[in-house]
Amino acid sequence: MTSTVDTATDAGRPTPRSGLAAVARAPGWLRYALLAAGLLVAFWLPNGLYPAVAVDILCWALFAVAVDLLLGFTGLMSFGHAAFWGASAYVTGLTAIHLGLPFPAAVLAGALAAAALAVPIGHLAVQRTGIYFAMVTLAFAQMVYYVANEWRSVTRGENGLQGVPRELFGLDLTDDYYFYYAILPIVLLGLAAAWRIVHSPFGRVLVGIRDNPARARALGYPVHRYKLTAFVLSGFIAGLGGGLFAVGHRFVSLDVLHWTTSGKAVIVVVLGGIGTLWGGVLGAGILVRLEDWLSFSGFEAIGLVTGVIFVLVVLVFRRGIWGSAAALATRWRAARRR
């Protein structure tokens, strides 16, 4: 059953051009230079910032990329992705505490649990589009929040899971500095997987569905099946970030399932640039660093500042930071050719 919103009229509406298109048209040397610069920043980050903040940036970067995979490349706005981020955090914490597995195995278990949770939620949610899809995902996320709050024998309710271990074959990872480098390969693999998804034939079909679902359906593509697959993949990547966040903080609270967590992820994506993929990484770095700086300065109304930034980005930089930079670079190259 499809929503009345999913009509040919809506399908014909113009959508913002993906920021990846500008990067793809860039010279090869520039793409490799950007990749090398990104890797250098990733390896330098805990030396220039407080290591715990650097760990949070990595986790939120994965979360933002997961949301952008759904929003920017499939055209589905989810206000309930905290369900997958938080469910993975709880499963990761419980697995690490009770089974004593190395933290990468615990994180993988959490991500698989998030993907499994995304199947029934996505099956029902993708039958709607637009605001209806967003509201359905929000409703399911609130249900997961309620279950976690009431199932105190497992989740400890408002007390949360404490003392989540960072076990990795006897290595001492209590220092956030060393833990950062331990999780960096996992984060890079998650980002590489997201990049491969959007550059595959499957990813191109997702963009086609985003731009014109009626035409994709007429060409014989099972639109709902593609949307569900993207939803599950997005849930898995968000679960990777949530599991790493749980191990990084060594504590899991109900906040990881709250609707404001989903809202923050959307803000990060909009700040970096919808449909740019790497904009989510940039947005995560800016927002997490800003929140840390404001908190360290003793400023309490952090939400006010982030809200103002969100409004300014929407009004002034509608493509986000990465998207606006890519658009400027495209115009500059076009001007040089004249």
ABEGO torsion letter per residue (X at the ends): XBBAABBAAAAABBBBBBAAAAAAABBAAAAAAAAAAAAAAAAAAAAABBAAAAAAAAAAAAAAAAAAAAAAAAGBBBAAAAAAAAAAAAAAAAAAAAAGBBAAAAAAAAAAAAAAAAAAAAAAAAABBEAAAAAAAAAAAAAAAAAAAABAAAAGEAAEBBGBBABBGGBBAABAAAAAAAAAAAAAAAAAAAAAAAABAAAAAAAAAAABAAAAAAAGBBAAAAAAAAAAAAAAAAAAAAAAAAAAAGBBBAAAABAAAAAAAAAAAAAAEBGAGAAAAAAAAAAAAAAAAAAAAGBABAAAAAAAAAAAAAAABAAEAAAAAAAAAAAAAAAAAX
